[in-house]
Amino acid sequence: MAQPYEQVNSDANEESLRMVSSQPIGNEPVSDEELRPHVLDGFIGQPQLKAQLRLFLDAARKRETPPDHILLAGPPGLGKTTLAMIVANELEVPIRITSGPAIQHAGDLASILSSLEPGEVLFVDEVHRLPRAAEELLYIAMEDFRVDVMVGKGPGASSIPLTLPRFTMIGATTREGMLPSPLRARFGFTAHLDFYPHEELEKLVERSAGVLGLKIDREAAHELALRSRGTPRIANRLLRRVRDWVIVHDLPQASAEDVRQALALYQIDAEGLDRLDIAVLNAIVRNFQGGPVGLNTLAAMVGEESETVETVCEPYLVREGFLIRTPKGRVATPKAWQHLGMRPNEDDVNKSF
């Protein structure tokens, strides 16, 4: 018979029941998931951005004041959260992490701001999704380092200004255009992250493989980088699946052929296209002779939500030249036909364009 919860935990104190540190204790191994670098020199790629950020942080250290607020903009998976943690680590200050959707009311944000320590970094992911009332509160907090707290209700309500310690706000967004102009103007430094070229992804794969304890040769790293869609997060995810392949097959190291076989099992081809990408191209080419096809029709054909097709598949397919968006709908390019092993008729091409 199972013992009651209180009895089972009667000898446990509060200290033993909560996580107090993310650092390894003694000989405890570092988690395989911890692939993020902790210093700017260890961050691979984005050389222009790194140089700008290095100057920005060095100047703040010499002034002995917290740096201006930072906006990190770019597609998902390029390292915005990693850079925010690196900034806090380089400044040797704590970091408070939250996200726009997690802040439901202005009071939630006021509570966070009022508990900040001097010099602390506040990182808000998906900052473009902050509620309107929270945005307006943030304007004053970022510029004047104060918040106005409302006390009471109705005619007797009064506003009490609360002074905040000087802090550094780091906002991350995948849609910079959705940020209100007043909020964007309060960031002293805006960093735009771009997709990674294959050469930089190769270096990142080799570094991550070392952290994971996986031996991988240069050709295998190149093969994996080609399939990573220019995104470090995808490269690290695929690397873990290659590691699984190596472990299961008892291999001394990962070769290029191992990468090809492992990723073929997960339906990821040489161009980095996955099952959904191929389904979208097949629907346009085979069912609609290359298009144009409306987004909702295309989503119904592949059995996905239209938002998934538009935000997950299309950006990469358009960027790599497989797909074109036109006023009439989505159109497959000759490169898409060729990738599927087909040749378009001249009539289909003329009709599509």
MARLUMVEX-889582 format. One line per 4 residues: their letters; for each residue x, y, z of C-alpha. Coordinates in steps of 0.1 Angstrom, whole numbers, padded with zeros to 4 digits. Layout:
a) X Y Z; ...
***
This chain:
maqp) 0000 0000 0000; 0014 0034 -0010; 0023 0058 0018; 0006 0092 0020
yeqv) 0024 0120 0003; 0031 0138 0036; 0047 0106 0051; 0068 0099 0020
nsda) 0083 0134 0021; 0084 0138 0059; 0123 0137 0059; 0126 0161 0030
nees) 0133 0198 0037; 0125 0227 0014; 0161 0230 0003; 0161 0194 -0012
lrmv) 0128 0199 -0030; 0137 0228 -0053; 0163 0235 -0080; 0187 0261 -0066
ssqp) 0213 0260 -0093; 0216 0251 -0130; 0254 0245 -0127; 0267 0209 -0124
igne) 0276 0197 -0089; 0308 0178 -0084; 0313 0152 -0111; 0277 0156 -0124
pvsd) 0278 0157 -0162; 0266 0187 -0181; 0232 0181 -0198; 0233 0172 -0235
eelr) 0207 0198 -0241; 0231 0226 -0229; 0247 0235 -0262; 0245 0272 -0258
phvl) 0278 0291 -0255; 0282 0313 -0225; 0306 0340 -0238; 0305 0361 -0269
dgfi) 0338 0346 -0282; 0321 0312 -0282; 0292 0323 -0303; 0296 0311 -0338
gqpq) 0284 0331 -0368; 0270 0366 -0371; 0304 0383 -0372; 0292 0418 -0379
lkaq) 0266 0416 -0350; 0293 0402 -0327; 0316 0431 -0334; 0288 0456 -0328
lrlf) 0278 0439 -0296; 0313 0436 -0283; 0319 0474 -0287; 0285 0481 -0271
ldaa) 0293 0459 -0240; 0329 0471 -0237; 0318 0507 -0237; 0291 0500 -0210
rkre) 0317 0483 -0188; 0341 0512 -0191; 0313 0537 -0182; 0304 0514 -0153
tppd) 0268 0518 -0161; 0242 0493 -0175; 0241 0494 -0213; 0212 0507 -0233
hill) 0182 0485 -0240; 0187 0459 -0268; 0163 0445 -0294; 0172 0412 -0310
agpp) 0152 0406 -0343; 0153 0377 -0366; 0137 0343 -0376; 0133 0316 -0349
glgk) 0163 0295 -0340; 0191 0318 -0348; 0203 0325 -0313; 0183 0354 -0298
ttla) 0179 0338 -0264; 0215 0326 -0264; 0227 0362 -0271; 0205 0375 -0243
miva) 0221 0351 -0218; 0256 0359 -0232; 0250 0396 -0226; 0241 0390 -0189
nele) 0271 0367 -0185; 0295 0392 -0201; 0282 0419 -0178; 0282 0395 -0148
vpir) 0247 0404 -0138; 0216 0382 -0132; 0190 0378 -0159; 0152 0376 -0155
itsg) 0134 0358 -0184; 0098 0361 -0194; 0078 0363 -0226; 0052 0386 -0241
paiq) 0023 0360 -0240; 0031 0352 -0204; 0024 0388 -0194; -0014 0390 -0194
hagd) -0019 0424 -0176; 0001 0455 -0169; 0002 0445 -0132; 0022 0414 -0142
lasi) 0049 0435 -0158; 0049 0460 -0129; 0055 0432 -0105; 0085 0420 -0125
lssl) 0099 0455 -0129; 0096 0464 -0093; 0116 0433 -0082; 0146 0440 -0105
epge) 0180 0445 -0089; 0203 0473 -0101; 0220 0464 -0134; 0199 0433 -0139
vlfv) 0189 0422 -0174; 0152 0417 -0182; 0147 0394 -0212; 0113 0394 -0228
devh) 0109 0369 -0256; 0083 0375 -0283; 0081 0411 -0271; 0058 0421 -0300
rlpr) 0030 0400 -0283; 0029 0422 -0251; -0006 0435 -0243; -0012 0471 -0251
aaee) -0015 0482 -0214; 0018 0465 -0206; 0035 0482 -0236; 0025 0516 -0224
llyi) 0038 0508 -0189; 0071 0496 -0204; 0076 0529 -0223; 0080 0548 -0191
amed) 0100 0520 -0174; 0125 0519 -0202; 0129 0556 -0206; 0125 0571 -0171
frvd) 0131 0540 -0150; 0098 0543 -0131; 0063 0528 -0130; 0031 0544 -0120
vmvg) 0012 0521 -0096; -0026 0528 -0093; -0039 0526 -0057; -0076 0523 -0051
kgpg) -0105 0524 -0076; -0130 0549 -0089; -0128 0586 -0080; -0106 0579 -0050
assi) -0079 0562 -0071; -0044 0577 -0071; -0012 0571 -0090; 0020 0565 -0070
pltl) 0053 0568 -0090; 0077 0540 -0081; 0114 0545 -0090; 0131 0515 -0106
prft) 0168 0507 -0105; 0186 0512 -0138; 0183 0479 -0157; 0188 0466 -0192
miga) 0158 0454 -0212; 0165 0429 -0239; 0135 0422 -0263; 0135 0394 -0288
ttre) 0111 0393 -0317; 0105 0373 -0349; 0083 0400 -0363; 0099 0434 -0359
gmlp) 0073 0450 -0381; 0046 0443 -0354; 0064 0463 -0328; 0048 0497 -0321
splr) 0071 0526 -0332; 0073 0541 -0296; 0085 0508 -0282; 0110 0502 -0310
arfg) 0124 0537 -0306; 0133 0531 -0269; 0158 0504 -0277; 0193 0518 -0280
ftah) 0207 0490 -0300; 0189 0468 -0326; 0206 0436 -0337; 0193 0418 -0368
ldfy) 0202 0381 -0370; 0205 0365 -0404; 0204 0329 -0416; 0237 0311 -0413
phee) 0258 0302 -0444; 0268 0265 -0446; 0304 0272 -0436; 0294 0287 -0402
lekl) 0269 0259 -0396; 0297 0234 -0401; 0317 0251 -0373; 0286 0251 -0351
vers) 0280 0214 -0358; 0316 0205 -0349; 0314 0225 -0317; 0281 0210 -0307
agvl) 0294 0175 -0315; 0323 0181 -0291; 0298 0191 -0263; 0278 0160 -0270
glki) 0308 0137 -0270; 0302 0127 -0307; 0331 0122 -0331; 0322 0136 -0365
drea) 0344 0142 -0396; 0344 0173 -0417; 0325 0158 -0446; 0297 0146 -0422
ahel) 0295 0181 -0406; 0292 0196 -0441; 0264 0171 -0450; 0245 0180 -0419
alrs) 0249 0217 -0424; 0234 0215 -0459; 0202 0200 -0443; 0199 0226 -0415
rgtp) 0180 0253 -0434; 0206 0279 -0422; 0193 0276 -0386; 0215 0266 -0356
rian) 0185 0252 -0337; 0177 0228 -0365; 0214 0219 -0369; 0216 0209 -0332
rllr) 0183 0190 -0334; 0195 0170 -0364; 0229 0164 -0348; 0212 0147 -0319
rvrd) 0194 0124 -0342; 0227 0115 -0359; 0241 0108 -0325; 0213 0084 -0318
wviv) 0221 0066 -0351; 0258 0063 -0341; 0250 0050 -0306; 0224 0024 -0318
hdlp) 0248 0011 -0346; 0279 0011 -0323; 0299 0033 -0347; 0332 0050 -0337
qasa) 0322 0082 -0354; 0297 0098 -0377; 0305 0098 -0414; 0287 0116 -0442
edvr) 0270 0083 -0452; 0258 0079 -0416; 0243 0114 -0417; 0225 0107 -0450
qala) 0211 0074 -0437; 0200 0088 -0403; 0183 0119 -0418; 0167 0098 -0446
lyqi) 0150 0078 -0418; 0135 0111 -0405; 0124 0121 -0441; 0149 0150 -0444
daeg) 0164 0152 -0479; 0196 0167 -0492; 0181 0202 -0495; 0168 0202 -0459
ldrl) 0132 0196 -0470; 0111 0175 -0446; 0079 0156 -0451; 0056 0186 -0450
diav) 0077 0206 -0474; 0077 0178 -0500; 0039 0174 -0495; 0034 0211 -0502
lnai) 0055 0209 -0534; 0038 0177 -0545; 0003 0192 -0540; 0012 0222 -0562
vrnf) 0031 0203 -0589; 0011 0170 -0592; -0024 0182 -0584; -0024 0217 -0598
qggp) 0003 0215 -0625; 0025 0240 -0607; -0001 0264 -0595; -0012 0290 -0587
vgln) -0029 0276 -0556; -0046 0294 -0528; -0032 0290 -0493; -0064 0275 -0478
tlaa) -0067 0250 -0506; -0030 0241 -0503; -0034 0236 -0465; -0064 0213 -0470
mvge) -0045 0192 -0495; -0016 0185 -0471; -0039 0182 -0440; -0024 0211 -0421
eset) -0035 0244 -0408; -0030 0273 -0432; -0010 0292 -0406; 0014 0262 -0403
vetv) 0020 0261 -0440; 0025 0299 -0442; 0048 0302 -0412; 0067 0269 -0411
cepy) 0071 0258 -0447; 0068 0288 -0470; 0096 0310 -0457; 0122 0284 -0464
lvre) 0107 0272 -0497; 0105 0308 -0510; 0140 0317 -0497; 0155 0287 -0515
gfli) 0136 0293 -0547; 0112 0264 -0547; 0081 0285 -0543; 0068 0319 -0554
rtpk) 0040 0339 -0538; 0018 0356 -0564; -0015 0376 -0561; -0033 0345 -0575
grva) -0017 0320 -0551; 0014 0299 -0546; 0034 0288 -0577; 0061 0261 -0579
tpka) 0093 0271 -0597; 0113 0250 -0622; 0136 0241 -0593; 0107 0225 -0574
wqhl) 0098 0204 -0605; 0133 0193 -0609; 0136 0184 -0572; 0106 0162 -0575
gmrp) 0121 0145 -0606; 0097 0161 -0630; 0098 0185 -0659; 0071 0212 -0664
nedd) 0054 0217 -0697; 0058 0250 -0713; 0021 0256 -0712; 0021 0250 -0674
vnks) 0049 0275 -0669; 0031 0301 -0690; -0002 0295 -0672; 0015 0298 -0637
f) 0032 0331 -0645
***
